[in-house]
Amino acid sequence: MKYATLIPAYNEEERLPGLLDSLPCSREDVVVVDDGSNDLTAQIAARFGCAVIRQTTNLGKGAAQRAGFDYIVSRDYDGVVTLDADGQHDPSLIPVFARKAEEGCFDILIGTRTLKPGTGMPMLRLLTNLTTSLVVSIMSGQRIRDSQSGYRYLSLRVVTNIPLTTSRYQTESEVLIKAGRIGYRIGEVPISTIYSGQKSSINKFVDTTRFIWMCVKNMWG
């Protein structure tokens, strides 16, 4: 199975080199989408030999992923592993996603964290994740334990066949809702998340409102 690794990145010149240096895959199969950064994010990715897609303005994580998906569909890949550029995901687990995907049992694999107090996740983020995961589970018709995890594997047919309309953080939930309703199988890979004091770029009010609106628009299929 041939898979790409997709990394949306916005102003990640400090943390991106460490991530790219530790990836257990060929840099030729790594796609970095620079989402309108005003630092050296794109130049660093290019220096490592990755494919680089540059958004001229900051369009959002979902828009960056969609641009990456379009690129990957035009190449000879069977699927894609997505992970964040901020160092919160352990890249050594990428082969675990690939091996489980090769078994052919699932169309999507979510890197699922342990969502409970005392695991390092800020309490407000924990409560938000539990709530959104419940909503996404109900709307998708499948049990989703960590709907906000950006560490995932998606098969080519998921990337190709699911029409996405959002462009920010709600895109990851939109993928799960639409995939679950179509009947694509969603599984999980247990992961830990590395918290090193990173400041979340999620706007609690704005992005919650976007999530709610996305759910309303998709309520009846």
Secondary structure, DSSP 8 states (H G I E B T S, - for coil): --EEEEEEESS-TTTHHHHHHT-SS-GGGEEEEEES-SSSHHHHHHHTT-EEEEESS---HHHHHHHHHHHHHTSS-SEEEE--SSS-B-GGGHHHHHHHHHTTS-SEEEEE---STTSSS-HHHHHHHHHHHHHHHHHHTS--S-TT---EEEEHHHHHH------STTHHHHHHHHHHHHT--EEEEE--B--SS------HHHHHHHHHHHHHHTTT-
